[in-house]
Structure formats: C-alpha cells, structure tokens
Amino acid sequence: MELREYLIIKLQGPMQAWGKETFEGLRPAELFPGRSALLGLLGACLGIDRTDKEAQQALAGSVAFAVRVDQQGIKMTDYHTVKDARVAYQGLKSHDTIQTWREYWQDAIFTVAIGSLVQAEVTLSEIKLALKKPIYTPFLGRRSCPLTRPLLANRVAAENAVAALNQDGVVARIYSEEYSEDAIPLRKRDVPIIHQSRQFSSRIVYMSRAKGETHVSE
C-alpha cells in the first residue's frame, strides 16, 4: 500500500476548551477537538482572517484530521455573564445579559494527525511552516487557554492516519475522519459552513478504542 504523509501536532496546556453543539447558556466541552476547532487553529497559524471566506474554504478542502486522546484530563466549569445574548436564547424578546457556564478540560493532552486531501490548495509543507512560525497566536479553543509546548511534533509517512498516530507507541482512543472497518462510526456536528456564520453540518468520525477499553461516554 502506498504511504501517505501526515503532520503530527500536540495539543497540551493547563486548560483546553473544545466545544460541543450549544447555544448561549451552557458551553459543554467535547471529548476531543472537533473539525471546526482544528481548522480555526490552523487558520490562525496561517494568518487567515475571519472575514476571508475563500481562504477558509481552501483550507477546509485541503486537510483531514485524526485525534488521539492521550490524556482526557479533568473537566471544570467556569461561570460567566454575557451581554447582548442572541435574541433566540430561551425566547428572549430583546438582547439582554444572561448567565453562562463554560466547561474546560484541565491537563488534557491530544495528538492530532493532519492529512492532505486530493487536490489540496493548502499543502502540508505550508501548514508545517505556519505551525513553526504562526502568524496569529494559536490557543487551545479559547484565548484563555495557552499552549505549553510547540504545536508541531513530527512529519511521518504511514498507510493511514491511525497508523501515523501509532508510530510513537502510545496506545489510546482515536477519532479519525478516515474510514476503518474496526472502528465505531459516530456522527458529529462540527463542520463549519463557511459562508453561514455559526452554522455547522455533520460528519462521521471513526472511533478506535484503546486496547482493553470497554466503554466511552459520548
């Protein structure tokens, strides 16, 4: 089988915030960084502006991800108040100040394999350079969540994303966009619709359990 190239990045810090489907009140933490979050992370490194929809679309059509949960961490909840909440929040008739609860992972560690899609407009070489010298400061989901190590860990060749992640010998749960017969398919609504603000579509990720793991809460 022909080998493919992957960039391996590490997401490690005192706190991380990878959001699930939500509205204003509760911002729950997803078990792993989703596609929207990872595209945002790479976009920051590449210097893609939030208003540059063409560049965002080019990046989204260039990469696929697989995420390994090296250390899930401990979940914590932080309390906030937010001004000018969206009108639809719990039937509000006008913008108002609301209470929110935002979840974070403490001391979590994730390893991500970034693969290149067919006819990619943004190459792995460009992404590698951006990871080493980011234009905008990358963070782990929210600006209050800094990194404690460089993002880029390695560039490897492997048959698939799971094999790429397995090269360092760490055995842990993996969520991959690449199909695998032995994995469990899960539907996640975390694909940004580039030209519609705060709108997302669904994708299937394939979960490979770590050896000896019998249950994962989704």
N, CA, C and O of each residue as an XYZ file, in Angstrom:
872
protein
N       0.838     -1.197      0.000
C       0.000      0.000      0.000
C       0.878      1.254      0.000
O       1.893      1.316      0.693
N       0.471      2.243     -0.783
C       1.228      3.489     -0.863
C       1.125      4.260      0.447
O       0.046      4.369      1.028
N       2.244      4.789      0.904
C       2.269      5.556      2.143
C       1.860      7.002      1.876
O       2.149      7.559      0.818
N       1.185      7.593      2.851
C       0.786      8.994      2.787
C       1.521      9.766      3.873
O       1.951      9.192      4.874
N       1.659     11.065      3.667
C       2.345     11.890      4.656
C       1.341     12.550      5.591
O       0.231     12.911      5.200
N       1.772     12.694      6.840
C       0.936     13.335      7.867
C       1.803     14.248      8.722
O       2.960     13.938      9.009
N       1.237     15.357      9.115
C       1.844     16.184     10.151
C       1.266     15.760     11.490
O       0.058     15.556     11.611
N       2.116     15.629     12.488
C       1.684     15.266     13.837
C       1.846     16.488     14.734
O       2.940     17.041     14.852
N       0.748     16.907     15.366
C       0.816     18.041     16.284
C       0.339     17.618     17.667
O      -0.450     16.683     17.803
N       0.825     18.315     18.690
C       0.465     18.047     20.080
C      -0.308     19.244     20.647
O       0.114     20.392     20.507
N      -1.434     18.957     21.281
C      -2.233     19.981     21.949
C      -2.143     19.737     23.447
O      -2.728     18.790     23.974
N      -1.404     20.601     24.122
C      -1.141     20.408     25.542
C      -1.104     21.764     26.242
O      -0.459     22.699     25.767
N      -1.804     21.862     27.380
C      -1.835     23.104     28.141
C      -2.605     22.901     29.430
O      -3.244     21.864     29.606
N      -2.559     23.866     30.332
C      -3.266     23.719     31.609
C      -4.776     23.623     31.451
O      -5.444     22.959     32.244
N      -5.333     24.303     30.401
C      -6.773     24.224     30.133
C      -6.995     24.190     28.625
O      -6.268     24.821     27.858
N      -8.015     23.438     28.220
C      -8.420     23.405     26.823
C      -9.942     23.471     26.764
O     -10.619     22.992     27.674
N     -10.486     24.064     25.697
C     -11.931     24.223     25.559
C     -12.336     23.872     24.138
O     -12.194     24.687     23.227
N     -12.839     22.661     23.951
C     -13.278     22.203     22.636
C     -14.782     22.005     22.701
O     -15.261     21.022     23.266
N     -15.525     22.940     22.124
C     -16.966     22.990     22.340
C     -17.764     21.953     21.568
O     -17.392     21.546     20.467
N     -18.867     21.538     22.169
C     -19.875     20.714     21.510
C     -20.977     21.622     20.973
O     -20.910     22.844     21.107
N     -22.007     21.002     20.354
C     -23.168     21.770     19.917
C     -23.775     22.490     21.114
O     -23.967     21.895     22.174
N     -24.077     23.778     20.936
C     -24.506     24.559     22.082
C     -25.234     25.806     21.639
O     -25.311     26.102     20.446
N     -25.768     26.538     22.604
C     -26.259     27.888     22.355
C     -25.571     28.777     23.367
O     -24.371     28.605     23.581
N     -26.257     29.723     24.010
C     -25.557     30.651     24.881
C     -25.342     30.130     26.307
O     -24.276     30.350     26.882
N     -26.325     29.453     26.881
C     -26.297     29.187     28.314
C     -25.210     28.269     28.784
O     -24.386     28.664     29.608
N     -25.180     27.034     28.279
C     -24.165     26.059     28.669
C     -23.249     25.811     27.493
O     -23.718     25.503     26.397
N     -21.950     25.938     27.699
C     -20.947     25.646     26.675
C     -20.214     24.371     27.070
O     -19.150     24.446     27.686
N     -20.759     23.190     26.730
C     -20.129     21.938     27.163
C     -18.834     21.656     26.426
O     -18.626     22.135     25.312
N     -17.962     20.873     27.056
C     -16.668     20.503     26.478
C     -16.795     19.172     25.748
O     -17.283     18.192     26.310
N     -16.352     19.143     24.491
C     -16.308     17.902     23.727
C     -15.133     17.055     24.202
O     -14.173     17.575     24.770
N     -15.216     15.743     23.967
C     -14.163     14.831     24.409
C     -12.852     15.034     23.662
O     -11.798     14.618     24.142
N     -12.904     15.666     22.499
C     -11.701     15.879     21.694
C     -11.934     17.093     20.800
O     -13.085     17.447     20.546
N     -10.874     17.739     20.316
C     -11.049     18.897     19.437
C     -11.687     18.491     18.112
O     -11.208     17.580     17.436
N     -12.773     19.176     17.747
C     -13.503     18.849     16.533
C     -12.918     19.504     15.290
O     -11.902     20.197     15.353
N     -13.581     19.270     14.159
C     -13.062     19.772     12.881
C     -13.049     21.299     12.842
O     -12.074     21.894     12.382
N     -14.100     21.930     13.310
C     -14.152     23.392     13.300
C     -13.021     23.982     14.125
O     -12.376     24.942     13.702
N     -12.775     23.412     15.304
C     -11.718     23.917     16.186
C     -10.342     23.748     15.558
O      -9.509     24.651     15.635
N     -10.098     22.603     14.941
C      -8.785     22.354     14.349
C      -8.546     23.229     13.116
O      -7.426     23.683     12.882
N      -9.596     23.463     12.332
C      -9.461     24.379     11.201
C      -9.154     25.793     11.695
O      -8.350     26.507     11.096
N      -9.805     26.190     12.796
C      -9.526     27.501     13.368
C      -8.096     27.624     13.863
O      -7.458     28.664     13.698
N      -7.596     26.553     14.471
C      -6.212     26.543     14.960
C      -5.220     26.695     13.802
O      -4.293     27.503     13.870
N      -5.426     25.910     12.741
C      -4.540     26.006     11.582
C      -4.693     27.356     10.883
O      -3.717     27.940     10.412
N      -5.937     27.841     10.824
C      -6.180     29.130     10.198
C      -5.448     30.259     10.896
O      -4.934     31.168     10.244
N      -5.397     30.205     12.225
C      -4.666     31.215     12.985
C      -3.180     31.157     12.655
O      -2.544     32.190     12.444
N      -2.633     29.958     12.611
C      -1.203     29.807     12.301
C      -0.885     30.318     10.895
O       0.167     30.914     10.665
N      -1.810     30.079      9.957
C      -1.609     30.500      8.576
C      -1.904     31.978      8.364
O      -1.575     32.529      7.314
N      -2.517     32.621      9.345
C      -2.842     34.036      9.218
C      -4.098     34.304      8.418
O      -4.238     35.373      7.824
N      -5.029     33.334      8.391
C      -6.280     33.507      7.656
C      -7.238     34.352      8.480
O      -7.552     34.006      9.619
N      -7.697     35.441      7.921
C      -8.599     36.344      8.621
C     -10.004     35.751      8.706
O     -10.411     34.982      7.835
N     -10.734     36.107      9.744
C     -12.094     35.578      9.918
C     -13.033     35.975      8.792
O     -14.026     35.292      8.545
N     -12.731     37.068      8.107
C     -13.590     37.526      7.016
C     -13.176     36.949      5.664
O     -13.879     37.149      4.673
N     -12.065     36.248      5.605
C     -11.562     35.705      4.345
C     -12.174     34.323      4.099
O     -11.559     33.298      4.391
N     -13.385     34.316      3.563
C     -14.111     33.065      3.368
C     -13.445     32.161      2.326
O     -13.472     30.939      2.468
N     -12.858     32.736      1.300
C     -12.210     31.925      0.268
C     -11.015     31.162      0.834
O     -10.834     29.981      0.535
N     -10.208     31.826      1.642
C      -9.052     31.157      2.246
C      -9.505     30.097      3.251
O      -8.893     29.033      3.346
N     -10.566     30.379      3.996
C     -11.101     29.387      4.929
C     -11.589     28.151      4.186
O     -11.345     27.023      4.613
N     -12.285     28.373      3.062
C     -12.796     27.246      2.274
C     -11.652     26.442      1.681
O     -11.711     25.213      1.639
N     -10.607     27.130      1.220
C      -9.449     26.435      0.655
C      -8.790     25.543      1.697
O      -8.413     24.413      1.388
N      -8.645     26.033      2.928
C      -8.052     25.234      3.998
C      -8.938     24.042      4.333
O      -8.450     22.920      4.466
N     -10.249     24.286      4.470
C     -11.184     23.210      4.833
C     -11.172     22.089      3.798
O     -11.345     20.921      4.145
N     -10.967     22.442      2.522
C     -10.950     21.435      1.473
C      -9.599     20.790      1.256
O      -9.424     20.015      0.315
N      -8.641     21.099      2.112
C      -7.270     20.611      1.925
C      -6.833     19.577      2.948
O      -5.871     18.848      2.706
N      -7.520     19.492      4.095
C      -6.999     18.677      5.195
C      -8.057     17.754      5.802
O      -9.253     18.043      5.775
N      -7.581     16.645      6.343
C      -8.389     15.725      7.141
C      -7.667     15.484      8.452
O      -6.447     15.622      8.532
N      -8.426     15.122      9.487
C      -7.855     15.019     10.827
C      -8.131     13.658     11.465
O      -9.135     13.005     11.180
N      -7.218     13.261     12.327
C      -7.440     12.164     13.274
C      -6.885     12.622     14.614
O      -5.790     13.180     14.674
N      -7.633     12.391     15.689
C      -7.262     12.887     17.017
C      -7.119     11.721     17.982
O      -8.018     10.891     18.110
N      -5.982     11.671     18.655
C      -5.770     10.659     19.692
C      -5.865     11.321     21.063
O      -5.262     12.368     21.300
N      -6.626     10.702     21.963
C      -6.806     11.244     23.311
C      -5.750     10.630     24.218
O      -5.970      9.568     24.801
N      -4.611     11.291     24.338
C      -3.528     10.775     25.177
C      -3.873     10.876     26.655
O      -3.553      9.984     27.440
N      -4.527     11.969     27.025
C      -4.927     12.191     28.409
C      -6.187     13.053     28.395
O      -6.149     14.211     27.978
N      -7.304     12.484     28.852
C      -8.571     13.218     28.769
C      -8.601     14.435     29.678
O      -9.213     15.450     29.346
N      -7.947     14.333     30.813
C      -7.941     15.447     31.752
C      -9.162     15.448     32.649
O      -9.959     14.510     32.643
N      -9.295     16.519     33.424
C     -10.403     16.669     34.374
C     -11.261     17.844     33.934
O     -10.742     18.917     33.624
N     -12.575     17.642     33.907
C     -13.475     18.692     33.447
C     -13.761     19.686     34.565
O     -13.991     19.298     35.710
N     -13.745     20.969     34.223
C     -14.116     22.025     35.164
C     -15.122     22.949     34.494
O     -15.184     23.022     33.267
N     -15.915     23.660     35.307
C     -16.920     24.580     34.782
C     -16.672     25.972     35.333
O     -16.485     26.158     36.536
N     -16.674     26.949     34.431
C     -16.446     28.344     34.799
C     -17.729     29.136     34.558
O     -18.435     28.903     33.576
N     -18.021     30.062     35.450
C     -19.248     30.858     35.375
C     -18.976     32.217     34.745
O     -17.993     32.875     35.087
N     -19.849     32.645     33.816
C     -19.716     33.936     33.153
C     -21.083     34.609     33.050
O     -22.124     33.961     33.167
N     -21.056     35.912     32.831
C     -22.247     36.603     32.339
C     -21.906     37.192     30.980
O     -20.769     37.596     30.738
N     -22.896     37.240     30.091
C     -22.689     37.688     28.719
C     -23.712     38.762     28.381
O     -24.912     38.579     28.581
N     -23.225     39.875     27.873
C     -24.119     40.929     27.400
C     -24.517     40.665     25.950
O     -23.806     39.985     25.210
N     -25.656     41.211     25.560
C     -26.128     41.131     24.171
C     -26.214     39.685     23.696
O     -25.701     39.345     22.630
N     -26.862     38.841     24.487
C     -27.077     37.455     24.081
C     -27.949     37.424     22.839
O     -28.711     38.354     22.577
N     -27.829     36.339     22.075
C     -28.659     36.209     20.883
C     -30.132     36.194     21.263
O     -30.509     35.635     22.293
N     -30.958     36.806     20.435
C     -32.372     37.002     20.757
C     -33.073     35.682     21.029
O     -33.945     35.608     21.895
N     -32.698     34.633     20.293
C     -33.397     33.357     20.398
C     -33.102     32.611     21.701
O     -33.760     31.613     21.996
N     -32.127     33.075     22.484
C     -31.755     32.361     23.707
C     -32.925     32.311     24.677
O     -33.330     33.341     25.214
N     -33.470     31.120     24.905
C     -34.581     30.876     25.823
C     -35.728     31.863     25.600
O     -36.381     32.300     26.549
N     -35.963     32.209     24.324
C     -37.120     33.020     23.995
C     -37.016     34.484     24.358
O     -38.041     35.158     24.467
N     -35.803     35.006     24.550
C     -35.675     36.426     24.864
C     -36.229     37.269     23.723
O     -36.021     36.961     22.550
N     -36.937     38.339     24.081
C     -37.509     39.226     23.072
C     -36.506     40.281     22.617
O     -36.643     40.830     21.523
N     -35.511     40.568     23.432
C     -34.502     41.558     23.064
C     -33.176     41.144     23.679
O     -33.140     40.293     24.568
N     -32.097     41.735     23.214
C     -30.787     41.411     23.771
C     -30.752     41.750     25.255
O     -31.299     42.764     25.689
N     -30.107     40.896     26.014
C     -30.072     41.069     27.458
C     -28.801     40.420     27.979
O     -28.076     39.766     27.230
N     -28.533     40.605     29.273
C     -27.402     39.942     29.913
C     -27.871     38.605     30.470
O     -28.891     38.539     31.157
N     -27.128     37.539     30.176
C     -27.508     36.201     30.633
C     -26.354     35.572     31.408
O     -25.220     36.048     31.363
N     -26.669     34.493     32.117
C     -25.654     33.700     32.800
C     -25.225     32.558     31.871
O     -26.049     31.983     31.161
N     -23.939     32.240     31.886
C     -23.454     31.094     31.118
C     -22.488     30.272     31.960
O     -21.854     30.773     32.888
N     -22.396     28.996     31.607
C     -21.470     28.077     32.255
C     -20.619     27.435     31.169
O     -21.153     26.791     30.266
N     -19.294     27.603     31.245
C     -18.391     27.135     30.204
C     -17.466     26.051     30.753
O     -16.807     26.228     31.778
N     -17.435     24.936     30.049
C     -16.628     23.807     30.503
C     -15.243     23.812     29.853
O     -15.076     24.230     28.707
N     -14.268     23.343     30.608
C     -12.882     23.229     30.145
C     -12.342     21.861     30.553
O     -12.840     21.230     31.485
N     -11.309     21.418     29.832
C     -10.520     20.268     30.266
C      -9.238     20.769     30.903
O      -8.533     21.598     30.327
N      -8.937     20.265     32.096
C      -7.679     20.582     32.757
C      -6.672     19.457     32.513
O      -6.991     18.277     32.656
N      -5.448     19.848     32.142
C      -4.333     18.903     31.971
C      -4.624     17.815     30.937
O      -4.170     16.681     31.089
N      -5.372     18.150     29.898
C      -5.617     17.205     28.808
C      -4.454     17.239     27.813
O      -3.744     18.239     27.707
N      -4.271     16.136     27.091
C      -3.257     16.051     26.042
C      -3.870     15.328     24.842
O      -4.401     14.225     24.975
N      -3.792     15.961     23.674
C      -4.286     15.360     22.443
C      -3.166     15.374     21.395
O      -2.391     16.327     21.308
N      -3.099     14.307     20.609
C      -2.190     14.259     19.473
C      -3.034     14.177     18.208
O      -3.971     13.382     18.130
N      -2.699     15.002     17.218
C      -3.508     15.114     16.003
C      -2.656     14.789     14.787
O      -1.541     15.290     14.648
N      -3.194     13.940     13.901
C      -2.581     13.682     12.604
C      -3.330     14.495     11.555
O      -4.552     14.400     11.446
N      -2.595     15.294     10.784
C      -3.188     16.117      9.723
C      -2.784     15.516      8.387
O      -1.601     15.455      8.053
N      -3.784     15.071      7.622
C      -3.525     14.515      6.305
C      -3.976     15.458      5.214
O      -4.798     16.345      5.447
N      -3.435     15.265      4.014
C      -3.757     16.122      2.875
C      -4.809     15.456      1.999
O      -4.695     14.273      1.679
N      -5.836     16.216      1.611
C      -6.877     15.709      0.724
C      -6.448     15.845     -0.742
O      -5.505     16.570     -1.060
N      -7.157     15.134     -1.630
C      -6.883     15.215     -3.059
C      -7.114     16.651     -3.545
O      -8.084     17.297     -3.148
N      -6.239     17.132     -4.385
C      -6.310     18.485     -4.952
C      -6.306     19.562     -3.856
O      -7.029     20.554     -3.946
N      -5.503     19.355     -2.848
C      -5.417     20.320     -1.753
C      -4.831     21.638     -2.245
O      -3.824     21.656     -2.953
N      -5.469     22.736     -1.864
C      -4.959     24.064     -2.198
C      -3.912     24.536     -1.189
O      -3.027     25.325     -1.520
N      -4.026     24.044      0.041
C      -3.051     24.365      1.085
C      -2.259     23.094      1.376
O      -2.831     22.092      1.805
N      -0.968     23.128      1.151
C      -0.150     21.922      1.270
C       0.305     21.691      2.708
O       0.267     22.598      3.540
N       0.736     20.460      2.984
C       1.271     20.149      4.300
C       2.552     20.934      4.576
O       2.833     21.287      5.721
N       3.318     21.202      3.536
C       4.543     21.990      3.718
C       4.216     23.413      4.169
O       4.910     23.973      5.018
N       3.164     23.992      3.603
C       2.745     25.334      4.024
C       2.255     25.312      5.472
O       2.561     26.208      6.259
N       1.494     24.282      5.803
C       0.976     24.163      7.171
C       2.120     23.946      8.155
O       2.124     24.521      9.244
N       3.089     23.118      7.774
C       4.237     22.861      8.648
C       4.974     24.154      8.967
O       5.317     24.406     10.122
N       5.219     24.973      7.948
C       5.897     26.243      8.161
C       5.082     27.150      9.081
O       5.636     27.811      9.959
N       3.752     27.178      8.875
C       2.886     28.023      9.705
C       2.850     27.545     11.151
O       2.777     28.360     12.071
N       2.900     26.237     11.360
C       2.910     25.700     12.721
C       4.192     26.086     13.458
O       4.177     26.316     14.668
N       5.304     26.155     12.716
C       6.584     26.521     13.324
C       6.691     28.026     13.552
O       7.329     28.469     14.507
N       6.057     28.820     12.662
C       6.096     30.279     12.778
C       4.688     30.840     12.553
O       4.417     31.424     11.504
N       3.792     30.667     13.532
C       2.402     31.111     13.342
C       2.283     32.629     13.202
O       3.003     33.386     13.854
N       1.362     33.055     12.339
C       1.136     34.483     12.134
C       0.275     35.053     13.260
O       0.622     36.078     13.845
N      -0.844     34.396     13.566
C      -1.654     34.756     14.724
C      -1.364     33.762     15.845
O      -1.033     32.606     15.580
N      -1.485     34.204     17.082
C      -1.188     33.342     18.228
C      -2.207     32.209     18.337
O      -3.400     32.478     18.483
N      -1.771     30.955     18.269
C      -2.707     29.837     18.438
C      -3.030     29.624     19.914
O      -2.207     29.903     20.787
N      -4.233     29.128     20.182
C      -4.624     28.785     21.550
C      -5.515     27.556     21.503
O      -5.946     27.134     20.430
N      -5.789     26.986     22.660
C      -6.463     25.688     22.736
C      -7.967     25.852     22.946
O      -8.509     25.494     23.992
N      -8.619     26.397     21.935
C     -10.074     26.524     21.963
C     -10.569     27.903     22.332
O     -11.480     28.422     21.687
N      -9.989     28.512     23.361
C     -10.319     29.879     23.765
C      -9.020     30.622     24.066
O      -7.986     30.018     24.353
N      -9.103     31.954     23.991
C      -7.893     32.756     24.201
C      -7.302     32.587     25.596
O      -6.114     32.837     25.804
N      -8.122     32.166     26.545
C      -7.637     31.955     27.912
C      -6.914     30.618     28.077
O      -6.526     30.256     29.188
N      -6.729     29.876     26.965
C      -6.131     28.536     27.034
C      -4.845     28.485     26.196
O      -4.880     28.053     25.044
N      -3.703     28.923     26.768
C      -2.441     28.930     26.013
C      -1.826     27.539     25.912
O      -2.139     26.639     26.692
N      -0.938     27.389     24.923
C      -0.188     26.149     24.774
C       1.021     26.155     25.701
O       1.556     27.213     26.034
N       1.442     24.968     26.111
C       2.648     24.855     26.937
C       3.791     24.175     26.193
O       4.836     23.902     26.785
N       3.606     23.897     24.902
C       4.658     23.295     24.091
C       4.409     23.689     22.637
O       3.291     24.069     22.288
N       5.442     23.602     21.776
C       5.233     23.871     20.352
C       4.210     22.906     19.760
O       4.111     21.756     20.188
N       3.453     23.379     18.778
C       2.425     22.538     18.164
C       3.025     21.375     17.377
O       2.616     20.227     17.552
N       3.983     21.670     16.518
C       4.494     20.648     15.612
C       5.357     19.633     16.341
O       6.295     19.988     17.055
N       5.019     18.349     16.147
C       5.799     17.276     16.762
C       6.613     16.508     15.730
O       7.765     16.154     15.982
N       6.010     16.248     14.550
C       6.719     15.392     13.587
C       6.003     15.435     12.236
O       4.869     15.901     12.129
N       6.689     14.942     11.220
C       6.099     14.674      9.912
C       6.418     13.234      9.576
O       7.588     12.855      9.540
N       5.389     12.412      9.327
C       5.596     10.977      9.175
C       4.915     10.479      7.909
O       4.061     11.156      7.336
N       5.308      9.291      7.487
C       4.655      8.590      6.379
C       4.018      7.325      6.936
O       4.639      6.598      7.711
N       2.772      7.065      6.537
C       2.056      5.903      7.055
C       0.938      5.515      6.087
O       0.578      6.280      5.193
N       0.397      4.309      6.285
C      -0.690      3.828      5.427
C      -1.965      4.634      5.637
O      -2.720      4.873      4.694
N      -2.202      5.050      6.878
C      -3.402      5.821      7.197
C      -3.145      6.641      8.453
O      -2.075      6.556      9.056
N      -4.151      7.446      8.845
C      -3.965      8.357      9.976
C      -3.767      7.615     11.290
O      -2.962      8.033     12.122
N      -4.497      6.513     11.484
C      -4.344      5.739     12.720
C      -2.936      5.176     12.814
O      -2.319      5.213     13.878
N      -2.425      4.655     11.704
C      -1.053      4.132     11.698
C      -0.041      5.240     11.956
O       0.978      5.020     12.609
N      -0.327      6.428     11.443
C       0.562      7.558     11.694
C       0.616      7.894     13.175
O       1.685      8.179     13.714
N      -0.529      7.861     13.829
C      -0.582      8.164     15.262
C       0.018      7.047     16.105
O       0.481      7.290     17.219
N       0.012      5.837     15.589
C       0.534      4.702     16.359
C       2.057      4.583     16.300
O       2.634      3.746     16.994
N       2.710      5.401     15.488
C       4.153      5.239     15.309
C       4.961      5.540     16.560
O       6.075      5.036     16.709
N       4.422      6.356     17.465
C       5.180      6.677     18.680
C       4.938      5.678     19.803
O       5.471      5.832     20.902
N       4.129      4.646     19.526
C       3.915      3.581     20.506
C       2.876      3.867     21.562
O       2.637      3.020     22.423
N       2.241      5.039     21.530
C       1.200      5.371     22.506
C      -0.114      4.715     22.084
O      -0.555      4.881     20.947
N      -0.731      3.979     22.987
C      -1.998      3.300     22.706
C      -3.106      4.047     23.416
O      -3.144      4.084     24.646
N      -4.015      4.646     22.647
C      -5.103      5.426     23.228
C      -6.244      5.518     22.217
O      -6.088      5.140     21.056
N      -7.365      6.013     22.660
C      -8.542      6.166     21.810
C      -8.267      7.162     20.684
O      -7.645      8.200     20.909
N      -8.732      6.844     19.465
C      -8.508      7.699     18.295
C      -9.839      7.976     17.596
O     -10.658      7.076     17.413
N     -10.037      9.228     17.213
C     -11.186      9.635     16.410
C     -10.647     10.091     15.052
O      -9.933     11.091     14.975
N     -10.985      9.363     13.979
C     -10.420      9.664     12.667
C     -11.516      9.913     11.646
O     -12.592      9.317     11.707
N     -11.223     10.812     10.697
C     -12.142     11.034      9.586
C     -12.000      9.969      8.506
O     -12.851      9.867      7.622
N     -10.940      9.181      8.569
C     -10.726      8.124      7.590
C     -11.484      6.860      8.008
O     -11.455      6.465      9.174
N     -12.157      6.236      7.049
C     -12.943      5.031      7.325
C     -12.050      3.890      7.803
O     -10.946      3.687      7.299
N     -12.560      3.150      8.790
C     -11.872      1.960      9.288
C     -12.912      0.899      9.638
O     -13.884      1.185     10.337
N     -12.709     -0.317      9.155
C     -13.674     -1.398      9.399
C     -13.830     -1.703     10.879
O     -14.926     -2.029     11.335
N     -12.755     -1.599     11.622
C     -12.777     -2.000     13.033
C     -13.232     -0.874     13.968
O     -13.361     -1.091     15.173
N     -13.474      0.307     13.436
C     -13.820      1.458     14.275
C     -15.330      1.631     14.381
O     -16.096      1.089     13.583
N     -15.736      2.399     15.383
C     -17.152      2.678     15.622
C     -17.502      4.028     14.995
O     -16.889      5.035     15.348
N     -18.479      4.080     14.067
C     -18.833      5.362     13.449
C     -19.660      6.227     14.395
O     -20.598      5.750     15.033
N     -19.300      7.498     14.474
C     -20.026      8.466     15.306
C     -20.335      9.688     14.459
O     -19.509     10.117     13.654
N     -21.520     10.248     14.639
C     -21.884     11.466     13.911
C     -21.598     12.686     14.786
O     -22.048     12.759     15.929
N     -20.851     13.638     14.239
C     -20.509     14.868     14.943
C     -20.920     16.073     14.098
O     -20.669     16.109     12.894
N     -21.551     17.053     14.732
C     -21.976     18.266     14.031
C     -20.962     19.375     14.325
O     -21.199     20.244     15.164
N     -19.832     19.326     13.619
C     -18.753     20.274     13.896
C     -18.026     20.717     12.632
O     -16.867     21.128     12.686
N     -18.714     20.632     11.492
C     -18.129     21.064     10.231
C     -18.641     22.474      9.923
O     -19.830     22.641      9.654
N     -17.787     23.475      9.954
C     -18.271     24.842      9.737
C     -18.788     25.047      8.321
O     -18.142     24.647      7.352
N     -19.960     25.673      8.204
C     -20.472     26.098      6.904
C     -19.888     27.485      6.674
O     -20.355     28.467      7.250
N     -18.879     27.560      5.840
C     -18.005     28.729      5.757
C     -18.769     30.023      5.506
O     -18.457     31.052      6.105
N     -19.754     29.981      4.638
C     -20.439     31.212      4.249
C     -21.697     31.486      5.077
O     -22.490     32.363      4.733
N     -21.878     30.736      6.166
C     -23.001     30.981      7.078
C     -22.449     31.021      8.503
O     -22.057     29.989      9.048
N     -22.419     32.181      9.090
C     -21.819     32.352     10.409
C     -22.510     31.494     11.463
O     -23.738     31.455     11.551
N     -21.685     30.803     12.268
C     -22.146     29.976     13.390
C     -23.074     28.841     12.961
O     -23.906     28.386     13.746
N     -22.933     28.389     11.726
C     -23.723     27.270     11.235
C     -22.794     26.094     10.946
O     -21.684     26.273     10.445
N     -23.272     24.871     11.274
C     -22.429     23.692     11.145
C     -23.200     22.546     10.509
O     -24.412     22.419     10.686
N     -22.484     21.719      9.772
C     -23.056     20.493      9.233
C     -22.401     19.298      9.925
O     -21.486     19.460     10.733
N     -22.876     18.108      9.602
C     -22.421     16.904     10.290
C     -21.370     16.148      9.478
O     -21.257     16.318      8.264
N     -20.618     15.325     10.167
C     -19.655     14.420      9.551
C     -19.651     13.127     10.357
O     -20.204     13.071     11.456
N     -19.026     12.093      9.809
C     -18.831     10.835     10.525
C     -17.358     10.728     10.915
O     -16.472     10.901     10.078
N     -17.107     10.443     12.186
C     -15.751     10.115     12.625
C     -15.745      8.665     13.098
O     -16.759      8.151     13.571
N     -14.609      8.022     12.966
C     -14.491      6.605     13.294
C     -13.618      6.455     14.532
O     -12.433      6.788     14.519
N     -14.227      5.946     15.607
C     -13.558      5.838     16.889
C     -12.915      4.470     17.047
O     -13.590      3.442     16.998
N     -11.617      4.474     17.236
C     -10.878      3.247     17.539
C     -10.563      3.247     19.024
O      -9.873      4.142     19.513
N     -11.061      2.254     19.742
C     -10.828      2.193     21.182
C      -9.429      1.699     21.497
O      -8.837      0.919     20.751
N      -8.919      2.174     22.619
C      -7.649      1.655     23.114
C      -7.827      0.220     23.579
O      -8.922     -0.175     23.979
N      -6.772     -0.547     23.530
C      -6.834     -1.944     23.950
C      -7.291     -2.034     25.402
O      -6.733     -1.381     26.283
N      -8.324     -2.861     25.638
C      -8.846     -3.041     26.985
C      -9.950     -2.058     27.353
O     -10.558     -2.191     28.416
N     -10.223     -1.071     26.495
C     -11.270     -0.089     26.787
C     -12.619     -0.694     26.414
O     -12.776     -1.217     25.310
N     -13.588     -0.631     27.314
C     -14.888     -1.266     27.071
C     -16.013     -0.273     26.859
O     -17.032     -0.640     26.275
N     -15.875      0.984     27.311
C     -16.962      1.946     27.166
C     -16.404      3.356     27.141
O     -15.498      3.702     27.899
N     -16.967      4.162     26.251
C     -16.623      5.571     26.170
C     -17.896      6.381     26.203
O     -18.809      6.126     25.416
N     -17.981      7.344     27.087
C     -19.157      8.192     27.168
C     -19.116      9.249     26.074
O     -18.140      9.991     25.962
N     -20.173      9.322     25.265
C     -20.241     10.331     24.205
C     -21.264     11.399     24.575
O     -21.474     12.343     23.813
